[in-house]
Amino acid sequence: MLFSLLASRKDAVIPAFRSHFSSLLATVESQLVLGGKSNFNMLNDFTSFEFIADAYFGVLPSASDLGTTGPTKAAKWLIFQLHPLVTFGLPLILEEPLLHTVLLPPIFVSGDYKALYKYFYAAATKALDMAESLGLNRDEACHNLLFATVFNSYGGLKVMLPGILGRIAEAGEKFHQRLAAEVRIAVADAGGKVTIEALEKMELTKSAVWEALRLEPPVKFQYGRAKADMNIESHDAVFAVKKGEMLFGYQPCATKDPRVFGSTAREFVGDRFVGEGSKLLQYVYWSNGRETESPSVDNKQCPGKNLVVLVGRLLVVEMFLRYDTFAADVGVDLLGPKVEFTGVTKATSGPGAV
């Protein structure tokens, strides 16, 4: 169902992203003029919810009965799914039993969930028709579509986009200049349009997104029960795992491995995957599989893997068509990085110049 949905809406993604995030950046500029700072995470929460629904279904949540409450309802429901992983900075004696041990009562978000379900049932008509043609029950398909869109897609963008932006902000002006040059040349060669062909020519842009995903995977934790006896090898040892045993994976242990990525394993190196460096992509696992592999109905890799990387690249493109450089304070939010713009320098050349 998800593969069919993504394939049917592939032409809507780039126009929807550019429209929504162009508006976001216009708001950033207004807020910088008024107050000297602009919280990207807050703007991204609303914009990503609108964008992903527009790209998937062509129906804006803000134009439905949800109005502007969609992101708030979605975020509240997400917290109830993810609370074992978050911390509010409270004493452990409170957080461990209240957040990390017992499931929060779903009754507190049932109204929010019902409102979201109502939107999806109306907006995703074509997707649900498609699901029925695949033999799925319409109501069950709608629940699954809501989960995949809100938890996986929207929840992922809430964490991923600030992660990419934060890493690039910290990379500094010289790296920004390299990105801006690459982006503008590729777009100019495409007649001033942002196309898949143009994006594929942006090696440095792709590398920067992969490097951010390596350091800040949107989902760091993986769980699963062994389906058969197996041996798992590290650099130094072999671990015998019995069928039925629970396995837990903390992804950054692998993606920041100094034996693979060298002395800079914990640093952002924006051009790490350019040229010969692309051989290291097999060790990037953010999608629950190697970056060099593809998701299918036969594996557990993220169905939206290629879409996620595309959206990350589009954010970089939108930034450097519009700005020569930018500055931001980077901190920590509940589930990932927090980014607050402190300044932008408008593009002085190329398609985004003013």
N, C-alpha and C positions, 0 to 999 in steps of 0.2 A: 504493500500500500504506500509506504513512504517513498520507495524508489519511483513508483508511478507518479506520485504527487510532484516530486522534485523534477522529474523529466517533463511533466506537462506544464510546469511554470518556469522553466529555465530562462525564457526570454524576458521574464518580468523582473528578475533579480537586480540586474544592473540599473535599469531606470528607477526602480523603487528605492534602491539604496541611495543613489545620487540625489534624488528628490528629497528624501527625508533627512539625510545627513548634511546636505547643503543648508537646509533650514536650521539644523542644529548648530552648525558653525556660524551662521548669521546671528543666532541667539548668543553664542559665545562672545562674538565681537561686541554686541550690544551690552552684555553684562560686564565685559572688560572696561568699556567706556564709562559705565555707570559706577562700578565698584572696584575695578582693578583685578577682580578674580572671577572665575567661572567654573563651577563644579561640573566636570564632564560626566561623572557617574549619574548624577541626578537627571541630567538632560538625556543621557544614553538610555536610562531606564524607560522613559516614555518613548523615545525615538525608536529604539530597538523593537519594542512591542508593536508599534505601528508598522514599522518596516517589515517585520517577519510575517505579520498577518496580511499585509498588502502583497508581499511577494508570493505567499502561499495561496491566498484566496482572492485577492483583488478587492477585499472589503475592509475598509478602515474600521478598527474597533471604536474610534472616537466618533464615527458617524452612525454607530449602532446604539442600542439601549445602554451599552456600557459607558458611553461618553468618554470622559477622561479618567474614569476609575479603573480601567483595565489593568494598567501596570501595578497599581496598588493591590488590587485583588490577586493578581498573579504572584506578586512578591510575597504577600501574606501566605498564600497557599504553598509557595516554594519553601518558606521558612519551616512550615510544618513537615515538609519532606526531608529537609536538610538539617534540622536542629541538632542531631547528634554530632554534626561536624563543625558547628559554629561555637564561638565564645563571645559573651557580652562583657567580659572582664570582671565578672562577679567572682566572689570567693569560691574555690573548688567545692566546698561543702554544700554550696547551693547549686552550682552549675552541674555537677556530676549527677545528682539524682533528678534534677528538674529538666535538664536539657539532654543529657547523654545516656540516660538509663531507661527512662520511661517514655513511651510515645505520647506526644501531646494529643489531647482529645480532638478528633476531627470535627466535632460539632461546632467548634469555634470558627471553622473556615467553610462549613458546608454551604452557607449562603453565598459566599464568594465563588465557590466552585460551581454552584448551580447557575450563577450569572454568567460565568465563563462558558459553561456548557451550552447555555442558551445561545450565546454569540456563535460558538463553533457550529452548532447544529444548523443555524441559519446561513452563516457565511461560507461554510465549507460544503455546500450542496454538491458541487461537481466532484469534489474529493470523496464524499460519502457515496455518491452514485458509483464512482470507480471502485470503492471498497466493496460495495454490494456485488458488483460484477465479478469481483475476485472471490466471492463466496462468503464475505464477512457480514455479520449482523450489523445493521446500521447504527444502533445505539452503542454497541461494543466498539465499533470502529470510531465513533465520535469520542468516546472516552480515551481511546488510545491516541487519537489524533490530538486531543487536548493535551495529554501528557507529553507527547513527543514535541509539540510546539511550545508549550509553556516551560516544561522542565528541561528538555534537551536543547531546543533552539534558543528560546528566550533566556533561560537560565544560563546557557553557555555564553551568549553575547553579553550578558550583564557582567560576566567575569573576564571574558576573553578580550573584548575591545579596550577596556581600561588597561589590561595587561600589555597589549601591543603598544598602545599610545604611551604608557608610562615608560616602557623600555626605550622607545624611540626618543622620547623627551630627554631621558638621561644620557642618550648617546651623543648629544651635542650638535652644535651648528655645522661643523664640517661634514658630519654624516648626513645631516639634513640637506646640505648642498648636493651631495652625491645622489640622494634619493630624488630630489627635485629635478636634477638634470635628467636622470633616467626616465622619470615619469613623463616629463614634458616632451622629451624627444619622441618617446613611443606614442604618445597621444597625438603629437603633431604629425607623425608619419601615418597615423590612422585618420587623417583629415580632421583632427580636432575632436575626435570621438573616443570615448572609453569603450573599447571592445575587448572580447576575449583574446583576440589576436594580439592586441596592443599589450594586454596584461601579461601574456605569455613571454613577451620580449623583455619584461622587467625582472631580470635575474636578481638584482640587489633587493628589490621590493619583496620578491618571493622569499629570499633568504632571511630578510629581517622578520617577516611574519613567522617563518618556521623557527627561527631562533627564539622569538618571544614565546611561541607555543612550547618549545623545549624547556624553557626556564619557568614558564607559568602555565602549565597544562590546566585547562578549565576544570578537569576532573582528575584529582591527584590520586584517588583511592580506587582500588579494584578488589572485588571479592568474588570468590567462586569456589564450588566444591569440586574436587578432583573426580573425574568420571572413570578414571582407571588408575592403577598403580603406575607411577612414573618417577623418573629421576630428573631433578632440576639442577642445572650446573651454573655455578658462578665462576669468576676468574680462578678461584682458589679451592673450591670444594664441590662435592656432589651431595644433594639432599634427596633422600628417599621419601616420597610422598605416597601415602596409601589411598586407595579409592574411598571417597566419602569424606576425606579430611578437608577442612576449610582452609583456603589459601587467602592471604591478604597481600596486596601489592601496593607499595608506596612509590608511585611512578618516578618522582625526582631522584630516587636512589639510582635509577638506570640512566635517566636523561641528563644527570649532572656527573656522570661517572668520569673521573679524571683519567682513567686508563683508556677511555674512548675519546674524550674531548680535550685531553691535555690539561695544562696548568690553568687554562682559561675556562674550565668546565662550568664554573659558577658565575661567569661573567657574560654579559651581552656582547657578542661579536657579530655585528650585523651582516657581514659578508662571509660568515662561516660556511655557508652552503653554496657559494658561487664557484663555478668551475669544478675542479677536482674535489672541492669540499662537498659536492652533492653526494659523494659516496657515503657520507656520514648520515644521510637521511634515513638509512635503515635502522638507526638507533634512536629515532624520534618516535615516541609511542603515544602522543597525546590522544589519538583517536581510538585507543584500545587495540592498536595494531601498528605495524611498522608503517612509516610514511610512504615507503616504497610499495606497499600493498594496497589493494582496493577492497572496499566493503562489498559484501554480497549477502544473499539470503542464507548462505551456508556458514557465515562466521559472525563474530560478535563485534566487528569493527563498526564504528559510528557510521550510519547510513549517509549522514550529511557531511562526511569528511571533506570532500572536495568543495562543497558549498561553504564550509567554515573557512577554509583557506582563501577562497575567493572573496568572501566578505572582509576578511582581514586585509587582503591586498587592496580592496576598494577603499577601505578607510585610509590607508597610506596614500593612495592616489588622490583621494579627495583633499587630504591635508596639503599635499605638495603641489597640486594644481592651484591651490588657493593661497598658500603661504610659502615664503622662502625658508622661514624657520619659526619655531615657537618655543615657549618656555612654560614649564608646569611644575608644580609641587607634587611629588609622588609619595603616597602614604599607604596605609592598610585599611581596608573596609572589612565588613563581616566575612565575606567569602573570597576576597581577593584584593587586588590593588585599588587604590583610590587616587584619582588624578584631578588636579585643580589647575586650570589654565591661569597663568599669570601674565602672559603676553603673547602676541602674534605679530609677525612681520609680513605684510601683504606681498604677494608675488610681484616681482619687478620685471619678469620676462615670461614668455610662454603663454599657453592658452588661458591661464588663470590671472594673468597680469591685469592690474587696474590702473 
